[in-house]
Amino acid sequence: MNDLQKTEQNTVHNSLSMIERVAMSPDVTMEKLEQLMQMQERIEERNARKAYDSAIADMQAELPRVAENGKSHNNKYALLEDINDAVRPTLQRHGFAIKFDLEQPEGVVIVRATLSHREGHREDACVTLPLDTSGSKSAVQSVGSTISYGKRYTICALLNISTGDDIDGNDNGLAEAIIDISKATDLKSLQDLFRASWQAFPDSSPRASLTASYEAKKKDLVDD
């Protein structure tokens, strides 16, 4: 246990001890107790975020450059299985785990990656992509290819790892623009990001992806 973890544990212990003493007081009100519990939750959230930031800073120096064993349109890219094999030992060593959630509304696939730390904090990256119908893919292959594509982008975005390329060598920054849209914190920033990306990608195919991501994020912000 490092000094930061010891300090955070002492802070939590002292806060819990204070709450326990206050709760035992005959004069304490429910409102006061709720305020103290909310304060405790904020302390725990802050400490979890600090632990996450510290661990990911240490981990960054150990994350490898992933070999480019895939090939598409005469370009090399890192395969999802190679990325997973390369980063898994480092993730485990620093207390991280990553999982993926998938949704498939009509015509698109939404891939959300969650990087969680053992102290409780987590971060998400999400992309909304149209189905990859290139080549002679069947319907099942189209979905599988799109999911793999989304997973590669989101895991690399969360870990800030380099694969030596733009993942499939064929999008010229489209997925990065989609991820930026997914991270917008309010409607104004979302609209600004969408407007900039719309101007950067004049073709209909990338604009379909950008529009799908924009609409999905707008719905999240409005619902919140």
C-alpha positions as CSV (number, residue, x, y, z in Angstrom):
1,M,0.0,0.0,0.0
2,N,1.5,3.4,-1.0
3,D,1.4,6.6,0.9
4,L,-1.6,8.0,-1.1
5,Q,-3.7,4.9,-0.4
6,K,-2.8,5.1,3.3
7,T,-3.8,8.8,3.5
8,E,-7.1,8.1,1.7
9,Q,-7.9,5.2,4.0
10,N,-7.2,7.3,7.1
11,T,-9.5,10.1,5.7
12,V,-12.3,7.6,5.1
13,H,-11.8,6.0,8.6
14,N,-11.9,9.4,10.3
15,S,-15.0,10.5,8.4
16,L,-16.8,7.3,9.3
17,S,-15.8,7.6,12.9
18,M,-17.2,11.1,13.0
19,I,-20.5,10.0,11.4
20,E,-20.8,7.2,13.9
21,R,-20.3,9.6,16.8
22,V,-22.8,12.1,15.4
23,A,-25.4,9.2,14.8
24,M,-25.1,8.2,18.4
25,S,-26.0,11.7,19.6
26,P,-29.6,12.0,20.9
27,D,-29.8,15.5,19.3
28,V,-28.9,14.5,15.8
29,T,-31.6,15.1,13.1
30,M,-32.2,13.0,10.1
31,E,-31.3,16.0,7.8
32,K,-28.0,16.3,9.5
33,L,-27.3,12.6,9.2
34,E,-28.1,12.6,5.5
35,Q,-25.8,15.6,5.0
36,L,-23.0,13.7,6.7
37,M,-23.6,10.6,4.6
38,Q,-23.6,12.7,1.4
39,M,-20.3,14.2,2.5
40,Q,-18.9,10.7,3.1
41,E,-20.0,9.6,-0.4
42,R,-18.2,12.7,-1.9
43,I,-15.0,11.8,0.0
44,E,-15.1,8.2,-1.3
45,E,-15.8,9.3,-4.8
46,R,-12.9,11.8,-4.7
47,N,-10.5,9.2,-3.3
48,A,-11.6,6.7,-5.9
49,R,-10.9,9.2,-8.6
50,K,-7.5,10.0,-7.2
51,A,-6.6,6.3,-7.0
52,Y,-7.8,5.9,-10.6
53,D,-5.7,8.9,-11.9
54,S,-2.6,7.7,-10.0
55,A,-2.9,4.1,-11.2
56,I,-3.5,5.1,-14.8
57,A,-0.5,7.4,-14.8
58,D,1.7,4.6,-13.6
59,M,0.2,2.2,-16.1
60,Q,0.6,4.5,-19.1
61,A,4.4,4.0,-19.0
62,E,4.0,0.2,-19.2
63,L,1.5,0.0,-22.0
64,P,3.1,-1.5,-25.1
65,R,2.9,-0.5,-28.7
66,V,0.7,-3.1,-30.3
67,A,1.9,-5.1,-33.4
68,E,0.0,-4.4,-36.7
69,N,-1.0,-7.9,-37.7
70,G,-4.3,-7.1,-39.5
71,K,-4.5,-5.9,-43.1
72,S,-7.3,-3.9,-44.9
73,H,-7.2,-1.9,-48.1
74,N,-3.4,-2.5,-48.3
75,N,-3.1,-0.9,-44.8
76,K,-2.0,-2.6,-41.6
77,Y,-3.8,-2.3,-38.3
78,A,-3.8,-3.9,-34.9
79,L,-6.2,-6.8,-34.3
80,L,-8.5,-6.7,-31.4
81,E,-7.2,-9.9,-30.0
82,D,-3.6,-8.6,-30.2
83,I,-4.6,-5.4,-28.3
84,N,-6.3,-7.5,-25.6
85,D,-3.4,-9.9,-25.2
86,A,-0.9,-7.0,-25.1
87,V,-2.7,-4.8,-22.5
88,R,-4.4,-7.4,-20.2
89,P,-1.4,-8.2,-18.0
90,T,-0.7,-4.5,-17.4
91,L,-4.4,-3.8,-16.7
92,Q,-4.5,-6.6,-14.1
93,R,-1.3,-5.5,-12.4
94,H,-2.6,-2.0,-11.9
95,G,-6.0,-3.0,-10.7
96,F,-8.0,-2.3,-13.9
97,A,-10.7,-4.2,-15.8
98,I,-12.4,-3.4,-19.1
99,K,-15.8,-4.5,-20.3
100,F,-17.9,-3.7,-23.3
101,D,-21.7,-3.1,-23.7
102,L,-23.4,-3.3,-27.1
103,E,-26.6,-2.0,-28.5
104,Q,-27.9,-2.4,-32.0
105,P,-30.6,0.1,-33.0
106,E,-31.6,-0.1,-36.7
107,G,-28.7,0.3,-39.0
108,V,-26.0,1.1,-36.4
109,V,-24.0,-0.5,-33.6
110,I,-23.3,1.3,-30.3
111,V,-20.1,0.1,-28.5
112,R,-19.5,1.3,-25.0
113,A,-16.2,0.4,-23.2
114,T,-15.9,0.9,-19.5
115,L,-12.5,1.0,-17.8
116,S,-13.0,0.4,-14.0
117,H,-10.4,0.5,-11.2
118,R,-10.5,-1.7,-8.1
119,E,-10.9,1.5,-5.9
120,G,-14.3,2.1,-7.6
121,H,-13.9,4.8,-10.2
122,R,-14.6,4.1,-13.9
123,E,-14.5,5.9,-17.2
124,D,-16.4,5.3,-20.4
125,A,-15.8,5.7,-24.1
126,C,-18.6,5.1,-26.6
127,V,-18.9,5.0,-30.4
128,T,-21.9,4.7,-32.7
129,L,-21.1,3.2,-36.0
130,P,-23.1,2.2,-39.1
131,L,-22.9,-1.4,-40.1
132,D,-19.8,-2.4,-42.1
133,T,-21.2,-3.6,-45.3
134,S,-18.0,-3.4,-47.3
135,G,-16.9,-6.3,-49.5
136,S,-19.0,-9.4,-49.6
137,K,-19.8,-9.6,-45.9
138,S,-22.9,-11.4,-44.8
139,A,-25.3,-9.8,-42.3
140,V,-23.7,-11.6,-39.4
141,Q,-20.2,-10.7,-40.6
142,S,-21.2,-7.1,-41.0
143,V,-22.3,-6.8,-37.4
144,G,-19.2,-8.7,-36.1
145,S,-16.8,-6.5,-38.1
146,T,-18.5,-3.3,-36.8
147,I,-18.4,-4.5,-33.2
148,S,-14.7,-5.4,-33.5
149,Y,-14.0,-2.0,-35.1
150,G,-15.8,-0.2,-32.2
151,K,-14.0,-2.2,-29.5
152,R,-10.6,-1.4,-31.0
153,Y,-11.3,2.3,-31.0
154,T,-12.8,2.6,-27.6
155,I,-10.2,0.5,-25.8
156,C,-7.4,2.5,-27.4
157,A,-9.2,5.8,-26.6
158,L,-9.5,4.9,-22.9
159,L,-6.0,3.7,-22.5
160,N,-4.4,6.2,-24.9
161,I,-2.3,3.4,-26.5
162,S,-0.7,3.5,-29.9
163,T,-1.1,0.8,-32.5
164,G,1.1,2.6,-35.0
165,D,-1.8,3.5,-37.2
166,D,-5.4,4.7,-37.2
167,I,-6.6,1.2,-36.3
168,D,-7.9,0.2,-39.7
169,G,-5.9,2.8,-41.8
170,N,-9.0,4.0,-43.6
171,D,-11.0,6.5,-41.5
172,N,-8.7,9.5,-41.3
173,G,-9.8,10.4,-37.7
174,L,-13.5,9.6,-38.0
175,A,-13.6,7.5,-34.9
176,E,-11.7,10.1,-32.8
177,A,-14.4,12.6,-33.8
178,I,-17.1,10.2,-32.9
179,I,-15.5,9.6,-29.5
180,D,-15.2,13.3,-28.9
181,I,-18.9,13.7,-29.6
182,S,-19.7,10.9,-27.1
183,K,-17.8,12.8,-24.4
184,A,-19.6,16.1,-24.8
185,T,-20.8,17.3,-21.4
186,D,-23.6,19.7,-22.5
187,L,-25.7,20.4,-25.6
188,K,-23.7,23.4,-26.7
189,S,-20.4,21.6,-26.7
190,L,-22.1,18.7,-28.5
191,Q,-23.4,21.0,-31.2
192,D,-20.0,22.6,-31.6
193,L,-18.3,19.2,-31.9
194,F,-20.9,17.9,-34.4
195,R,-20.6,21.1,-36.5
196,A,-16.8,20.9,-36.7
197,S,-16.8,17.2,-37.5
198,W,-19.6,17.6,-40.1
199,Q,-17.4,20.1,-41.9
200,A,-14.3,17.8,-41.7
201,F,-16.1,14.8,-43.2
202,P,-18.1,15.9,-46.3
203,D,-18.9,12.3,-47.5
204,S,-22.2,10.7,-46.8
205,S,-20.9,7.6,-45.1
206,P,-18.9,9.2,-42.3
207,R,-21.6,11.8,-41.8
208,A,-24.1,9.0,-41.2
209,S,-21.8,7.8,-38.3
210,L,-21.5,11.3,-37.0
211,T,-25.2,11.9,-37.1
212,A,-25.9,8.6,-35.3
213,S,-23.4,9.5,-32.6
214,Y,-24.8,13.0,-32.2
215,E,-28.4,11.8,-31.9
216,A,-27.4,9.1,-29.3
217,K,-25.5,11.6,-27.2
218,K,-28.2,14.3,-27.5
219,K,-30.7,11.8,-26.2
220,D,-28.4,11.0,-23.2
221,L,-28.0,14.6,-22.3
222,V,-31.7,15.5,-22.7
223,D,-32.7,12.4,-20.6
224,D,-30.2,13.4,-17.8
